[in-house]
Amino acid sequence: MKQEFNLIATAAAGLEAVVGKEIRNLGIDCQVENGKVRFKGDLKTIAETNLWLRSADRIKIVVGTFPARTFEELFQGVFALDWENYLPLGSTFPISKAKCVRSKLHNEPSVQAITKKAVVKKLQKHYHRPEGVPLVENGPTYKIEVSILKDQATLLIDTTGDSLFKRGYRTDKGGAPIKENMAAAILQLSNWYPDKPLIDPTCGSGTFCIEAAMIGMNIAPGFNRDFAFEAWSWVDKDLVQAVRDEAESKADYDVELDIMGCDIDARMVEIAKKNAEEAGLADVIKLKQMRLQDLKTDKINGVIISNPPYGERLLDDKAIDILYNEMGQTFAPLKTWSKFILTSDEQFESKYGSLADKKRKLYNGTLRVDLYQYFGQRVRRSVSE
């Protein structure tokens, strides 16, 4: 089987640079592109990136790329790829996804069917199976994807399974919660560091607080879940376990963090507490029911991160206008605190009462949102603090 792989980490629009930085922090050279980051590596690289990347969606193997202007070109291009180096006899290999953009081939079900036919024919030839006899698919699953962009076909195998945002700690959630990987990315885009206080005054199910605690303690985000590639027969289970053991050894459970989440909804606070407990962080994060207007603190140089109601979570226009105005008034006295607020409301700044120092366009699923960034006035702590 294959020893070295061409790989991509997929990412939400606007988060590619964050994912690229995470990959480089693992000591891996990479190239950032729209919607993805390209890199090379071996099986250990696949294990490490699945386990450690906080902001990516999936890790995929690039089997090959070729021109595909006709269905015949598609068939021959797929057939020419070295599927035998990925798919052992008996593998289950659905063509799980086809996406055609600005290409002559645009019938995605037909693209899937032809790709499947070509892979089957290649494996029948390699494993010396008669053409008329169907291949038995009763082994581990290798999900194959086809992407055709401007008549260039790219064949991929998903190594991740469920998207990387599914950490495994979320027992329940509120309406349209922020995904875990986007929360982690926003934390990395902010100026928060583990030695600073952090408050989420609209914490909902606690995602920002939990992700911050995992960053602060250097806990691998994929530590409590499995990945699709781990079921593949040619994967060295001892190597994968060694990567997991190394990740466990790097976690710092003794670091002191100052992380608090609040929400006006008592039910959401209870959900946040259950999620924090599931993540093993119940003793690390302070969670309580509180109105945003009641937020006060004597601490300095902290960070506020908020994902207030917006878009499909917006219940009442007037109520949201009041909430944003109250945010501006409540946060104004916190001169040394930086504030990072995610919303799709293009009138946010006028409702909040001041212009952001910086604004970053992101996408929460298909919804365009902006991260409004207000930087606090830096004050040096005294020696006695």
C-alpha positions as CSV (number, residue, x, y, z in Angstrom):
1,M,0.0,0.0,0.0
2,K,0.9,3.7,-0.3
3,Q,3.6,5.1,2.0
4,E,3.5,8.8,1.0
5,F,0.4,10.8,0.2
6,N,-0.7,14.1,-1.3
7,L,-3.2,15.5,1.2
8,I,-5.6,18.4,1.6
9,A,-7.3,19.8,4.7
10,T,-10.6,21.3,3.7
11,A,-11.7,24.5,5.5
12,A,-14.6,27.0,5.6
13,A,-14.1,30.1,3.5
14,G,-12.0,32.6,5.4
15,L,-10.4,30.1,7.7
16,E,-7.8,28.6,5.3
17,A,-4.9,30.7,6.7
18,V,-5.8,29.6,10.2
19,V,-5.7,25.9,9.1
20,G,-2.4,26.5,7.3
21,K,-0.8,28.0,10.4
22,E,-2.0,25.0,12.4
23,I,-0.4,22.6,9.9
24,R,2.9,24.5,9.9
25,N,2.8,24.4,13.7
26,L,2.9,20.6,13.4
27,G,6.1,21.0,11.4
28,I,4.5,20.3,8.0
29,D,5.1,22.5,5.0
30,C,1.8,23.4,3.2
31,Q,0.2,25.6,0.5
32,V,-2.9,27.6,1.3
33,E,-5.6,27.8,-1.4
34,N,-9.3,28.7,-1.5
35,G,-11.2,26.3,0.7
36,K,-8.3,24.0,1.3
37,V,-4.7,23.6,2.3
38,R,-2.4,21.2,0.4
39,F,0.5,19.2,2.1
40,K,2.3,15.9,1.8
41,G,2.9,13.2,4.4
42,D,2.7,9.6,5.5
43,L,0.3,7.7,7.6
44,K,1.6,9.4,10.8
45,T,0.8,12.8,9.1
46,I,-2.7,11.6,8.4
47,A,-3.1,10.6,12.1
48,E,-1.6,13.8,13.5
49,T,-3.6,16.2,11.3
50,N,-6.9,14.5,12.0
51,L,-6.1,14.5,15.7
52,W,-4.7,18.0,16.1
53,L,-6.3,20.3,13.6
54,R,-8.8,22.5,15.4
55,S,-10.1,24.6,12.5
56,A,-10.2,22.2,9.5
57,D,-13.2,20.2,8.3
58,R,-11.6,17.1,6.9
59,I,-8.3,15.5,5.8
60,K,-8.5,13.9,2.3
61,I,-6.0,11.9,0.2
62,V,-5.6,13.2,-3.3
63,V,-5.4,10.1,-5.5
64,G,-4.9,12.0,-8.7
65,T,-5.9,14.9,-11.0
66,F,-6.4,14.9,-14.7
67,P,-8.4,16.6,-17.5
68,A,-12.0,15.4,-17.9
69,R,-14.0,17.2,-20.6
70,T,-15.9,14.0,-21.6
71,F,-17.2,11.0,-19.8
72,E,-14.7,8.9,-21.7
73,E,-11.9,11.1,-20.5
74,L,-13.3,10.8,-17.0
75,F,-13.4,7.0,-17.2
76,Q,-9.9,6.6,-18.6
77,G,-8.5,9.1,-16.1
78,V,-10.0,7.3,-13.1
79,F,-9.0,3.9,-14.5
80,A,-5.4,5.1,-14.9
81,L,-5.0,6.0,-11.2
82,D,-3.3,3.5,-8.7
83,W,-6.4,2.4,-6.8
84,E,-4.7,-0.8,-5.9
85,N,-2.4,1.1,-3.6
86,Y,-5.4,2.3,-1.5
87,L,-8.2,-0.2,-1.8
88,P,-7.5,-3.8,-0.7
89,L,-9.6,-6.6,-2.2
90,G,-13.0,-6.6,-0.4
91,S,-13.0,-2.9,0.4
92,T,-16.2,-1.0,0.4
93,F,-15.7,2.1,-1.8
94,P,-18.8,4.3,-2.4
95,I,-18.5,7.3,-4.6
96,S,-19.9,9.4,-1.8
97,K,-19.8,12.8,-3.4
98,A,-19.4,14.4,-6.9
99,K,-19.1,18.2,-7.4
100,C,-18.9,19.8,-10.8
101,V,-18.2,23.5,-11.2
102,R,-17.7,25.4,-14.4
103,S,-17.1,22.2,-16.3
104,K,-18.5,20.5,-19.4
105,L,-19.4,17.5,-17.3
106,H,-22.2,18.7,-14.9
107,N,-24.4,15.6,-14.4
108,E,-23.1,14.6,-11.0
109,P,-25.0,11.3,-10.7
110,S,-23.5,10.2,-14.0
111,V,-20.0,11.4,-12.9
112,Q,-20.5,9.2,-9.8
113,A,-21.6,6.1,-11.8
114,I,-18.8,6.4,-14.3
115,T,-16.2,6.8,-11.6
116,K,-17.5,3.8,-9.8
117,K,-17.4,1.7,-12.9
118,A,-13.8,2.8,-13.7
119,V,-12.5,2.0,-10.2
120,V,-14.3,-1.4,-10.3
121,K,-12.7,-2.3,-13.6
122,K,-9.2,-1.3,-12.4
123,L,-9.5,-3.4,-9.2
124,Q,-10.9,-6.4,-11.2
125,K,-7.9,-6.2,-13.5
126,H,-5.4,-5.8,-10.6
127,Y,-6.9,-8.6,-8.5
128,H,-7.5,-10.9,-11.5
129,R,-11.2,-11.0,-11.1
130,P,-13.5,-11.7,-14.1
131,E,-15.2,-8.7,-15.5
132,G,-18.7,-10.1,-15.3
133,V,-18.4,-11.0,-11.6
134,P,-19.1,-8.1,-9.3
135,L,-16.5,-7.3,-6.6
136,V,-17.5,-8.2,-3.1
137,E,-17.5,-5.1,-0.9
138,N,-17.7,-6.2,2.7
139,G,-14.6,-4.7,4.2
140,P,-13.7,-1.3,5.7
141,T,-15.2,1.8,3.9
142,Y,-13.1,4.2,1.7
143,K,-15.3,7.1,0.7
144,I,-14.3,8.4,-2.7
145,E,-15.1,11.9,-3.8
146,V,-14.9,13.4,-7.3
147,S,-14.4,17.1,-7.9
148,I,-14.4,18.6,-11.4
149,L,-13.4,22.2,-11.6
150,K,-12.9,23.9,-15.0
151,D,-12.7,20.5,-16.6
152,Q,-10.0,19.2,-14.2
153,A,-11.0,16.2,-12.2
154,T,-9.6,15.5,-8.8
155,L,-10.2,12.1,-7.1
156,L,-10.1,12.0,-3.3
157,I,-10.5,9.6,-0.4
158,D,-11.8,10.9,2.9
159,T,-9.7,9.9,5.9
160,T,-11.8,11.6,8.5
161,G,-15.3,10.2,8.5
162,D,-17.6,12.6,10.5
163,S,-16.4,16.1,10.1
164,L,-13.6,17.3,12.4
165,F,-15.9,19.7,14.1
166,K,-17.6,16.7,15.8
167,R,-15.3,16.5,18.8
168,G,-17.5,14.1,20.8
169,Y,-18.3,16.3,23.8
170,R,-21.5,18.0,22.6
171,T,-24.4,16.2,24.4
172,D,-26.9,18.8,23.4
173,K,-27.1,22.2,21.6
174,G,-29.3,25.2,21.2
175,G,-30.6,26.8,17.9
176,A,-28.0,27.0,15.1
177,P,-24.9,26.7,17.4
178,I,-21.5,27.7,16.2
179,K,-19.5,24.7,15.0
180,E,-16.6,23.7,17.2
181,N,-14.0,24.2,14.5
182,M,-15.2,27.7,13.7
183,A,-15.2,28.6,17.4
184,A,-11.6,27.3,17.6
185,A,-10.6,29.3,14.6
186,I,-12.1,32.5,16.0
187,L,-10.2,32.0,19.2
188,Q,-7.0,31.7,17.2
189,L,-7.9,34.8,15.2
190,S,-8.4,36.7,18.4
191,N,-5.7,38.1,20.7
192,W,-6.6,35.7,23.5
193,Y,-3.9,33.7,25.1
194,P,-4.3,31.2,28.0
195,D,-2.8,33.7,30.5
196,K,-5.7,36.1,29.8
197,P,-9.2,36.0,31.2
198,L,-11.9,35.0,28.7
199,I,-15.6,35.7,28.9
200,D,-18.4,34.5,26.5
201,P,-21.5,36.5,27.7
202,T,-23.8,34.7,25.3
203,C,-22.3,31.2,25.7
204,G,-25.2,29.1,24.6
205,S,-24.0,25.5,24.7
206,G,-20.5,26.5,25.8
207,T,-18.6,25.9,22.6
208,F,-16.2,28.9,22.8
209,C,-15.4,28.2,26.5
210,I,-14.8,24.5,25.9
211,E,-12.6,25.1,22.8
212,A,-10.6,27.8,24.7
213,A,-10.0,25.4,27.6
214,M,-8.8,22.7,25.1
215,I,-6.4,25.2,23.5
216,G,-5.2,26.4,26.9
217,M,-4.5,22.9,28.1
218,N,-3.1,21.8,24.7
219,I,-5.7,19.0,24.5
220,A,-5.9,17.5,21.0
221,P,-9.4,18.3,19.7
222,G,-9.8,14.8,18.1
223,F,-8.6,12.9,21.2
224,N,-12.0,11.6,22.2
225,R,-13.2,10.4,18.8
226,D,-12.3,7.9,16.0
227,F,-11.5,8.6,12.3
228,A,-12.4,6.7,9.2
229,F,-8.8,5.7,8.3
230,E,-8.4,3.9,11.6
231,A,-10.6,1.1,10.3
232,W,-8.6,0.5,7.1
233,S,-6.8,-2.8,7.0
234,W,-3.4,-1.5,5.9
235,V,-3.2,1.1,8.7
236,D,-0.6,0.4,11.4
237,K,-2.7,0.5,14.5
238,D,0.4,0.7,16.8
239,L,1.6,3.8,14.9
240,V,-1.8,5.5,15.3
241,Q,-1.9,4.6,19.0
242,A,1.6,6.0,19.4
243,V,0.4,9.3,17.9
244,R,-2.5,9.3,20.4
245,D,-0.2,8.5,23.3
246,E,2.1,11.4,22.3
247,A,-0.9,13.7,22.2
248,E,-2.0,12.7,25.7
249,S,1.5,13.3,27.0
250,K,1.4,16.9,25.6
251,A,-1.7,17.9,27.4
252,D,-1.2,20.2,30.4
253,Y,-4.1,19.6,32.8
254,D,-2.5,21.6,35.6
255,V,-2.4,25.0,33.8
256,E,-4.6,27.6,35.4
257,L,-7.2,29.2,33.1
258,D,-9.7,32.0,33.7
259,I,-12.6,31.1,31.4
260,M,-16.3,32.1,32.1
261,G,-19.4,31.6,30.1
262,C,-22.8,33.2,30.8
263,D,-26.2,33.1,29.3
264,I,-29.6,34.5,30.2
265,D,-31.2,31.1,29.4
266,A,-30.9,28.8,32.3
267,R,-31.6,25.7,30.1
268,M,-28.6,26.6,27.9
269,V,-26.4,27.1,30.9
270,E,-27.3,23.5,32.0
271,I,-26.5,22.2,28.5
272,A,-23.2,24.0,28.6
273,K,-22.4,22.5,31.9
274,K,-23.1,19.0,30.6
275,N,-21.0,19.6,27.5
276,A,-18.1,20.8,29.7
277,E,-18.5,17.8,31.9
278,E,-18.4,15.5,28.9
279,A,-15.2,17.2,27.7
280,G,-13.7,16.6,31.2
281,L,-13.5,20.4,31.8
282,A,-16.3,21.0,34.3
283,D,-13.8,22.1,36.9
284,V,-12.0,24.4,34.5
285,I,-14.8,26.6,33.1
286,K,-17.1,28.8,35.2
287,L,-20.6,28.7,33.8
288,K,-23.6,30.7,35.2
289,Q,-26.9,32.2,34.3
290,M,-26.6,35.9,33.9
291,R,-28.0,38.8,31.9
292,L,-25.4,40.3,29.5
293,Q,-26.2,43.8,31.1
294,D,-25.0,42.5,34.5
295,L,-21.5,41.7,33.3
296,K,-18.9,43.6,35.3
297,T,-15.3,42.8,36.2
298,D,-12.3,44.4,37.8
299,K,-9.9,42.2,35.8
300,I,-7.8,43.8,33.0
301,N,-6.5,42.8,29.6
302,G,-9.2,40.2,29.0
303,V,-11.0,39.0,25.9
304,I,-14.7,38.8,25.3
305,I,-15.9,36.5,22.5
306,S,-19.6,36.4,21.6
307,N,-21.7,34.7,19.0
308,P,-25.0,36.5,19.8
309,P,-28.3,35.6,18.0
310,Y,-28.4,36.3,14.3
311,G,-29.7,35.0,11.0
312,E,-31.8,31.9,11.6
313,R,-31.3,32.3,15.3
314,L,-32.8,35.8,15.2
315,L,-36.2,35.7,16.9
316,D,-37.1,39.4,17.0
317,D,-35.6,42.4,15.2
318,K,-36.3,44.8,18.0
319,A,-34.9,42.4,20.6
320,I,-31.7,42.0,18.7
321,D,-31.3,45.7,18.3
322,I,-31.7,46.1,22.0
323,L,-29.2,43.3,22.7
324,Y,-26.5,44.8,20.4
325,N,-27.0,48.3,22.0
326,E,-26.8,46.8,25.5
327,M,-23.6,45.0,24.4
328,G,-22.0,48.3,23.4
329,Q,-23.0,50.0,26.7
330,T,-22.0,47.0,28.9
331,F,-18.6,46.5,27.2
332,A,-17.7,50.2,26.9
333,P,-16.3,50.5,30.5
334,L,-14.0,47.5,29.9
335,K,-11.4,49.6,28.2
336,T,-8.5,47.1,28.5
337,W,-10.6,44.2,27.2
338,S,-10.7,43.2,23.5
339,K,-14.1,42.2,22.1
340,F,-14.7,39.8,19.2
341,I,-18.3,39.6,18.1
342,L,-19.6,37.3,15.3
343,T,-22.8,38.3,13.5
344,S,-24.4,38.4,10.1
345,D,-26.1,41.8,10.9
346,E,-24.5,44.3,8.6
347,Q,-25.8,47.1,10.8
348,F,-24.1,45.7,13.9
349,E,-21.7,48.6,14.4
350,S,-24.4,51.3,14.4
351,K,-26.5,49.2,16.9
352,Y,-23.4,48.5,19.0
353,G,-22.5,52.1,19.1
354,S,-18.9,52.1,17.7
355,L,-16.9,51.1,14.6
356,A,-14.8,48.0,14.9
357,D,-11.0,48.3,14.7
358,K,-11.1,45.4,12.2
359,K,-13.7,43.3,10.4
360,R,-13.2,39.8,9.0
361,K,-15.6,38.1,6.6
362,L,-16.3,34.4,7.4
363,Y,-18.9,31.8,6.6
364,N,-20.9,30.0,9.2
365,G,-22.1,27.1,6.9
366,T,-23.5,29.0,3.9
367,L,-24.3,32.1,5.9
368,R,-21.9,35.0,5.4
369,V,-21.0,36.5,8.8
370,D,-18.5,39.1,10.0
371,L,-16.1,39.0,13.0
372,Y,-16.1,42.5,14.5
373,Q,-12.9,43.1,16.4
374,Y,-12.4,45.7,19.0
375,F,-8.9,45.8,20.6
376,G,-8.5,46.8,24.2
377,Q,-6.1,49.4,25.6
378,R,-3.1,47.5,26.9
379,V,-2.3,48.1,30.5
380,R,0.7,46.6,32.3
381,R,0.0,44.6,35.4
382,S,1.8,45.7,38.5
383,V,4.4,43.4,40.0
384,S,2.1,42.5,42.9
385,E,-0.6,41.2,40.6
